[in-house]
Amino acid sequence: MLIDDVNRYITLRRSQGFKLEKTARHLEAFARYAAERADTHIRIESALDWSSSTSSTQRARYRKLQELAHFARFLRAEDPLHEVPDHHIFYCPVSRPTPYIYSRDEIARMLAAAGNLRRQKPSPLRQHIYVMLIGLLASTGLRVSEALNLRLCDLLLGDVLHIRQTKFNKSRLVPMHPSVAAALRDYLAIREQFSGEDDHMFLSVGGKPMGVGTLYAAFHVILRKAGIGQGRTRRPRIHDLRHTFATRVLEQCSARREDVARDFIALSTYLGHAHIRYTYWYLQATPELMRDIAGMAEYLIGERLS
């Protein structure tokens, strides 16, 4: 049965550090579809029919066929009767949105707006939470999910945060600036007055862990109060604080080639990137920064030729 092969495949991939939550659902759905058609092996015709009937966009169809192709290659290594669908025929390029890089003044205005949010009885920590969250994201470049998943025990000695089992199932230590660590300790002292059974650092209504949707809604209110990005077709995102952090760090790169390489590796590790190419994307996303570093590279090349 293909469903047994799916479980075996997913278990193996997860042992290698992949989460594959969507992939598992897709492959399980395909296994059920194949069983209804009495298919004991992956067939290209069935793969194309299933992906077409369950996808609303070409991108979704490409993604599902890609997952099936990887799975089919895995099974074909054991049994050549499995057929591998060609997912490339449905490929459609996806461009990443250009990030909004916040100025220092805009970040200060956001913090001020967060501190002036309307008080709510069900959430007495509301103002303190959003000031601390925005400050933490802006000063460390954490992913939103990483910040919301922080527990009280994740603040370690030496002003270090322990980021546990995040993207790609990787954990890492994130040192903080002393001023950020001091602000976090002050926040936790206030939080302790409203402590309940849950040990998440950031709590929502009723002392429950804060959800992403709640944070996004509050962030849009904060942007409006701070007067940021209101006339834009695409509003700035809270995730852009991570882009802003990376950009500001790269702007401080030394002009020496070996120092640039060192700084890139250090930033990539700090941000929890699986590969340095994900860090390099921040150069492509910021034309001004790309121009400056390109100019630096030309200077270095001229130095070597002279």
Disulfide bonds with the S-S distance in Angstrom:
none
